[in-house]
Amino acid sequence: MSEGLKILFVSAEVAPYAKTGGLADVAGSLPQKLVELGHDVRVVLPGYKEINYEMDYVTDFQVELEQRNTTCIVKQITNAPVLTYTLNNYHYYGRYGIYCHHDDGARFAFFSKASLELIKAIEFKPDILHLNDWHAAPAALLLKEYYQEKDPFYRGIKTLLTIHNLEYQGHFGKEILEVLDLPESYFVPESVEFYGMFNFLKAGIVYSDKINTVSKTYAKEILTPQYGEKMEGILKTRESDLHGIVNGISYEIFNPLTDPFIYFPYNEKNLTVKTKNKKALQKEVGLPESDVPLIGVVHRLVDQKGLNLVCDCFKQIMDLDTQFILLGLGDPYYEKAFLKFMKKYPEKVSVKIEFNEELAHKIYAGSDIFLMPSAFEPCGLGQMISLRYGTIPIVRETGGLKDTIVDMNYDFDNGNGFSFRDMDSKAFFDALKRAVLTYRDEPGTWLELVKKGMKSDFSWNKSAKEYLALYDKILEE
């Protein structure tokens, strides 16, 4: 395995500086592990207005975009564990909100192009340009088709595109060609055109040297019409370059023994303290202190997360004599549905429609069961985090959930949760019922399951080495 690689990690989100989901957690923790393994890694993200960290000026340069020159001011986040740059421009980022602006196409076109200009401005020539999701994907096209043609500095730089969720692709109008100063010849199905739109992610799929997704199962699933989001055809043309590497989680951030967010520190040796966390959580969210199974949900409230299954059999869940706590934001349909359940079952249900990192940690620590019945899941971090806190996950066998959770009823030696295959409420409820009955009727078995989950290793140790092996493969070719 190569030593001393230079890697630029390009991501629209990086925890803890800017976060809406799992992408930020990966971008915040994988580079740290690569640095620990002896590599020179830099991270770059847009300079959003809400980034509230001390920063130092590094340099500035002009980026040609939308047929004019616009200034990019580079700042470095002070005392970051990995050298982290923000690309600042008032026109594109001088407002609150990471996404959902009318000009997101131009905003992330600027990010892609400015990331390439950055490496020359700071004289850091990476071996690998590691691009994450659609926001950074056009950089692969620009590097291969423009920068490497015009400037010897950029030759030899290789690209890896990581697809964290194929559902989000970055569809924008044909005018992005003009924004990036690309000729009409690129607006064809063999390049960036996708059903009459400029597709950012497709630009990365077509022009990156290698592509990976965040679990081995999802890498296979996206080659099918069921999971391919209409992109399965172009992905099949790159099948030999497509890989799957399961994400890890930060064992420093998600550590029940040192977590500053939870009520009481604990590990697998003092699980009575986990019970104290449960009681404290019940008190905080207004539920009666009780030993009934406490079911936790921490998700974006969207169809992907299989919440329709939860809604369909919610009465049955309540009939099992359980408590339920949900934290999340998203589709108003689900927000209203779960608030209605809370109104109907005030002694059993607590719903928080918000983003609250501290409460999320408390739910992971205080719950007994964690629900993740996703329709599809590229990797999923929640199921791994819940195990870290001794909270048993119930998942559907898809993507990274299938790769990380083994049903204890079918393989007790390796089992660490409960799972189901079919995307229907009966299959989901059967898995949930098995979990509840095990908790209630087999406390010894449940305790063994909790300890096993807490001892399991879903850190970045293994996955980071798989990324390094993939980097080596790219460089060898």
C-alpha positions in Angstrom: 0.0 0.0 0.0 1.3 3.4 -1.0 2.8 5.7 1.7 2.5 9.4 2.0 -0.3 10.0 -0.6 -1.5 13.5 -1.2 -5.3 13.6 -1.2 -7.8 16.5 -1.6 -11.2 15.6 -0.1 -13.9 17.8 -1.8 -17.3 17.8 -0.1 -20.2 20.2 0.2 -20.6 19.2 3.8 -18.0 18.5 6.5 -18.8 17.8 10.2 -18.8 19.7 12.4 -18.6 22.8 10.3 -21.6 22.3 7.9 -23.9 19.4 8.2 -27.3 18.2 7.0 -26.7 14.4 6.9 -24.3 11.5 6.7 -22.1 13.0 4.0 -20.8 15.5 6.6 -20.0 12.8 9.1 -18.0 10.9 6.5 -16.2 14.0 5.3 -15.4 14.9 8.9 -14.0 11.5 10.0 -12.5 9.6 7.0 -9.9 12.3 6.3 -8.8 12.2 9.9 -8.2 8.4 9.8 -6.2 8.8 6.5 -4.0 11.4 8.2 -3.5 9.0 11.2 -2.4 6.4 8.6 0.4 8.8 7.4 -1.1 10.6 4.4 -1.2 14.3 3.5 -4.9 15.0 3.4 -6.6 18.4 2.9 -10.4 19.0 3.0 -12.3 21.7 1.1 -15.9 22.9 1.4 -17.9 26.0 0.5 -17.6 29.0 2.8 -21.3 29.0 3.9 -22.4 31.9 6.0 -23.4 29.7 8.9 -19.9 28.3 9.4 -19.2 29.8 12.8 -15.6 28.8 13.4 -12.4 30.9 13.7 -10.7 31.0 10.3 -7.4 32.5 8.9 -7.0 34.0 5.5 -4.9 31.9 3.1 -5.1 33.4 -0.4 -7.5 34.5 -3.1 -7.8 34.0 -6.8 -10.1 34.6 -9.7 -12.5 31.9 -11.0 -14.0 32.3 -14.5 -17.6 31.5 -14.2 -20.8 32.7 -15.9 -18.6 34.4 -18.5 -17.0 36.7 -15.9 -14.2 36.6 -13.3 -15.4 36.2 -9.7 -13.2 36.2 -6.6 -12.6 33.2 -4.4 -11.2 33.9 -1.0 -9.6 30.9 0.7 -9.7 30.6 4.4 -8.4 27.9 6.7 -10.3 26.7 9.7 -8.2 27.3 12.8 -7.1 24.2 14.8 -9.0 21.8 12.6 -7.8 18.2 13.1 -7.3 18.0 9.3 -6.2 21.0 7.2 -9.6 22.3 6.1 -10.2 25.1 3.6 -13.4 27.1 2.9 -14.0 28.7 -0.5 -15.6 32.0 0.1 -17.6 34.2 -2.3 -20.3 36.6 -1.2 -22.4 36.3 -4.3 -22.7 32.5 -4.0 -22.4 31.9 -0.2 -23.2 35.1 1.5 -26.6 33.8 2.7 -27.9 31.2 5.1 -28.7 27.7 3.9 -26.5 25.0 2.4 -28.9 23.9 -0.3 -32.3 24.8 -1.9 -31.3 28.1 -3.4 -32.5 29.2 -6.9 -28.9 29.2 -8.2 -27.6 26.0 -6.7 -26.3 25.0 -10.1 -24.0 28.0 -10.3 -23.1 27.8 -6.6 -21.8 24.3 -6.9 -20.3 24.8 -10.3 -18.2 27.5 -8.6 -17.3 25.1 -5.9 -16.2 22.4 -8.4 -14.1 24.9 -10.4 -12.7 26.8 -7.5 -11.5 23.5 -5.9 -9.4 22.9 -8.9 -8.0 26.4 -8.9 -7.3 26.0 -5.2 -4.7 23.3 -5.5 -2.5 25.4 -7.8 -3.0 28.6 -5.7 -1.8 26.8 -2.5 0.8 24.6 -4.4 -0.7 21.4 -3.3 -0.8 18.9 -6.1 -2.8 15.8 -4.9 -2.3 12.3 -6.2 -6.0 11.8 -5.7 -8.9 14.3 -6.0 -11.6 12.6 -3.9 -14.9 14.1 -5.0 -18.1 13.5 -3.0 -21.6 13.4 -4.5 -23.0 15.7 -7.2 -21.9 19.0 -5.7 -18.3 18.3 -6.6 -18.7 15.9 -9.5 -18.2 18.4 -12.4 -14.6 18.8 -11.2 -13.8 15.4 -12.8 -15.0 16.7 -16.2 -13.2 20.0 -15.9 -10.0 18.4 -14.7 -9.9 15.8 -17.5 -11.2 17.9 -20.4 -9.8 21.3 -19.6 -7.2 21.7 -16.9 -5.1 18.7 -17.8 -5.2 19.8 -21.4 -4.2 23.4 -20.8 -1.8 23.2 -17.8 0.9 20.6 -17.1 0.5 21.2 -13.3 -2.7 19.2 -13.4 -1.5 16.2 -15.3 -1.2 13.0 -13.4 -3.9 13.9 -10.8 -6.4 11.1 -10.6 -10.1 11.3 -9.5 -12.4 9.1 -7.3 -16.1 10.0 -7.2 -18.0 8.7 -4.1 -21.7 8.4 -4.5 -23.3 8.8 -1.1 -26.9 8.7 -2.4 -27.8 8.2 -6.0 -31.2 9.8 -5.5 -29.6 13.2 -5.4 -28.0 14.0 -8.7 -28.0 17.7 -9.3 -30.3 18.3 -12.3 -30.0 21.8 -13.8 -30.8 23.4 -17.0 -28.6 23.5 -20.1 -27.4 27.0 -19.1 -24.8 25.3 -16.8 -22.8 24.8 -20.0 -22.4 28.5 -20.3 -21.8 28.9 -16.5 -18.8 26.5 -16.8 -17.8 27.8 -20.3 -18.3 24.4 -21.9 -19.2 23.9 -25.6 -22.5 22.5 -26.8 -20.7 19.2 -27.7 -20.9 18.1 -24.1 -24.7 18.3 -24.0 -25.1 14.7 -25.3 -26.2 11.4 -23.6 -22.5 10.2 -23.7 -21.5 13.2 -21.5 -23.6 15.3 -19.2 -27.0 15.5 -20.8 -29.7 13.5 -18.9 -33.3 13.7 -20.0 -32.8 17.2 -21.3 -30.9 18.5 -18.2 -27.3 19.0 -17.2 -26.7 16.3 -14.6 -23.8 17.1 -12.2 -23.5 13.5 -10.9 -23.4 12.1 -14.4 -20.4 14.4 -15.2 -18.6 12.7 -12.3 -19.6 9.2 -13.3 -18.5 9.6 -16.9 -15.2 11.4 -16.3 -13.9 10.1 -12.9 -11.2 7.5 -13.0 -13.0 5.3 -10.5 -16.4 5.4 -8.7 -17.4 4.0 -5.4 -20.5 3.9 -3.3 -20.7 3.6 0.4 -21.5 -0.1 0.7 -20.9 -3.3 -1.3 -24.6 -4.2 -1.6 -25.6 -0.7 -2.8 -22.9 -0.8 -5.5 -24.7 -3.9 -6.9 -28.2 -2.5 -6.3 -27.6 0.7 -8.3 -27.0 -1.3 -11.4 -30.7 -2.4 -11.4 -33.8 -0.4 -12.4 -35.2 -0.7 -8.9 -32.3 1.3 -7.3 -30.6 2.9 -10.3 -32.6 6.1 -10.3 -32.6 6.0 -14.2 -28.8 6.0 -14.0 -28.3 2.2 -14.2 -27.4 2.3 -17.9 -24.5 4.7 -17.6 -23.3 3.0 -14.4 -23.2 -0.4 -16.2 -20.8 1.2 -18.7 -18.5 1.9 -15.8 -19.2 -1.4 -13.9 -15.6 -2.5 -13.9 -14.6 0.8 -12.3 -17.4 0.8 -9.7 -16.6 -0.3 -6.1 -18.4 -0.5 -2.7 -16.8 0.5 0.6 -18.9 0.5 3.7 -18.7 3.8 5.7 -17.3 3.9 9.2 -18.2 6.1 12.1 -16.0 8.2 14.4 -15.4 6.2 17.5 -14.2 9.4 19.2 -17.4 11.4 18.6 -19.7 8.4 19.1 -18.3 7.0 22.4 -20.8 6.5 25.2 -17.9 6.6 27.7 -16.8 10.1 26.7 -19.8 11.6 24.9 -20.5 15.1 26.4 -24.0 15.1 25.1 -25.4 12.2 27.0 -26.6 12.2 30.6 -24.3 9.5 32.1 -21.1 7.9 30.6 -21.1 4.1 30.3 -19.8 1.1 28.3 -20.6 -2.6 28.0 -19.2 -3.2 31.5 -21.7 -1.0 33.3 -25.0 -1.3 31.4 -27.0 -0.3 34.5 -25.9 3.3 33.6 -27.5 2.9 30.2 -30.8 2.4 32.1 -30.1 5.7 33.9 -29.8 7.4 30.5 -33.1 5.9 29.4 -34.9 7.3 32.5 -33.3 10.7 32.0 -34.3 10.7 28.4 -37.9 9.8 29.3 -38.0 12.6 31.8 -36.6 15.2 29.3 -39.1 14.3 26.5 -42.1 14.0 28.8 -42.6 10.3 28.8 -43.3 8.3 32.0 -40.3 6.6 33.5 -40.9 2.9 32.6 -39.0 -0.2 31.7 -41.1 -0.9 28.6 -39.1 -1.0 25.3 -38.2 2.5 24.2 -38.1 2.8 20.4 -36.0 5.6 18.9 -36.0 7.1 15.5 -33.4 9.7 14.4 -33.9 10.4 10.6 -34.7 12.8 7.9 -38.4 12.4 7.6 -38.6 11.2 4.0 -40.0 8.2 2.0 -36.5 6.7 1.7 -36.4 5.9 5.4 -39.4 3.5 5.3 -41.5 5.7 7.6 -44.7 4.6 5.8 -44.2 1.2 7.3 -44.0 2.7 10.8 -47.1 4.7 10.2 -49.0 1.8 8.7 -48.7 -0.3 11.9 -48.3 2.4 14.5 -51.3 1.2 16.5 -49.9 -2.3 16.6 -46.6 -0.9 17.9 -48.5 0.9 20.7 -50.4 -2.3 21.4 -47.1 -4.0 22.2 -46.8 -1.7 25.2 -43.8 0.3 24.0 -42.7 3.9 24.1 -41.7 5.8 20.9 -39.5 8.9 20.4 -38.8 10.5 17.1 -36.4 13.3 16.2 -36.2 14.7 12.7 -37.2 17.2 10.0 -38.5 16.6 6.4 -41.6 15.9 4.5 -44.6 17.8 6.1 -46.7 14.6 5.6 -44.6 12.7 8.0 -44.1 15.6 10.4 -47.9 15.9 10.7 -48.5 12.1 10.9 -46.1 11.7 13.8 -47.3 14.8 15.6 -50.8 13.3 15.3 -49.6 10.0 16.9 -48.1 12.0 19.8 -51.4 13.7 20.3 -53.2 10.4 20.3 -50.7 8.6 22.6 -49.3 11.4 24.8 -48.1 8.9 27.5 -46.3 6.8 25.0 -45.0 9.0 22.1 -42.7 12.0 22.0 -42.0 13.7 18.7 -39.4 16.5 18.1 -39.6 18.1 14.7 -36.1 19.7 14.7 -32.4 19.1 14.1 -30.8 18.6 17.5 -27.4 16.9 17.6 -27.4 16.7 21.4 -30.8 15.1 21.6 -29.9 12.7 18.9 -27.0 11.4 21.0 -29.3 11.1 24.0 -31.8 9.1 21.9 -29.0 6.7 20.8 -27.9 6.3 24.4 -31.3 6.1 26.0 -33.4 4.0 23.6 -33.6 0.2 23.6 -34.5 -0.2 20.0 -33.5 1.9 16.9 -35.7 1.8 13.8 -34.2 2.0 10.3 -36.6 0.2 7.9 -35.3 2.0 4.8 -36.7 1.5 1.3 -33.1 1.9 0.2 -30.0 2.9 2.1 -26.6 3.5 0.4 -24.9 2.9 3.7 -26.6 4.3 6.8 -24.8 5.5 9.9 -27.6 5.3 12.4 -27.6 1.6 12.7 -23.8 1.6 13.5 -24.1 4.5 15.9 -27.0 2.8 17.7 -24.9 -0.4 18.2 -22.1 1.7 19.6 -24.5 2.9 22.3 -26.0 -0.6 22.9 -29.3 0.2 21.2 -30.4 -2.7 19.0 -31.3 -1.8 15.3 -34.2 -3.1 13.3 -33.4 -2.7 9.6 -34.6 -3.7 6.1 -32.1 -5.8 4.2 -30.9 -3.3 1.7 -27.7 -1.5 0.9 -25.4 -0.9 3.8 -28.0 -2.1 6.3 -27.7 -5.5 4.8 -23.9 -5.3 5.0 -23.7 -4.3 8.6 -26.7 -5.9 10.4 -27.2 -9.6 10.9 -30.5 -10.9 12.2 -29.9 -12.7 15.5 -32.8 -15.1 15.0 -31.2 -16.5 11.9 -27.5 -16.3 12.9 -27.1 -16.0 16.6 -23.3 -16.1 16.7 -23.0 -13.2 14.4 -26.3 -11.5 15.0 -26.4 -7.9 16.1 -30.0 -6.8 15.4 -33.2 -7.7 13.7 -34.0 -7.5 9.9 -36.6 -8.1 7.3 -36.5 -8.3 3.5 -39.8 -7.3 2.0 -40.8 -3.7 1.9 -44.2 -4.2 3.6 -45.6 -3.3 7.0 -46.2 -6.9 8.0 -42.6 -7.9 7.5 -41.4 -4.8 9.4 -43.8 -5.4 12.3 -42.8 -9.1 12.5 -39.2 -8.0 13.0 -40.1 -5.3 15.5 -42.3 -7.8 17.5 -39.4 -10.3 17.6 -37.2 -7.6 19.1 -39.8 -6.5 21.6 -40.5 -10.1 22.8 -36.7 -10.8 23.1 -36.3 -7.7 25.2 -39.3 -8.6 27.4 -39.0 -12.4 27.7 -35.3 -13.1 27.2 -33.4 -10.5 29.2 -30.2 -12.6 29.2 -30.3 -12.9 25.4 -31.0 -9.2 25.1 -28.1 -8.3 27.3 -25.7 -10.5 25.3 -26.9 -8.8 22.1 -26.3 -5.3 23.6 -22.8 -6.2 24.7 -22.0 -7.8 21.4 -23.1 -4.6 19.5 -21.1 -2.4 21.7 -18.0 -4.5 21.2 -18.3 -4.6 17.4 -16.0 -2.5 15.3 -17.6 -0.1 12.8 -14.8 2.4 13.1 -12.9 3.7 10.0 -9.9 1.3 10.6 -11.0 -1.2 8.0 -12.8 1.1 5.6 -9.9 3.7 5.4 -7.5 0.9 4.4 -10.0 -0.2 1.7 -10.0 3.4 0.4 -6.2 3.4 0.3 -6.2 0.2 -1.6 -8.6 1.8 -4.1 -6.4 4.9 -4.4 -3.5 2.6 -5.2 -5.5 0.8 -7.9 -6.3 4.2 -9.5 -2.7 5.3 -9.4 -1.4 2.0 -10.8 -3.7 2.2 -13.8 
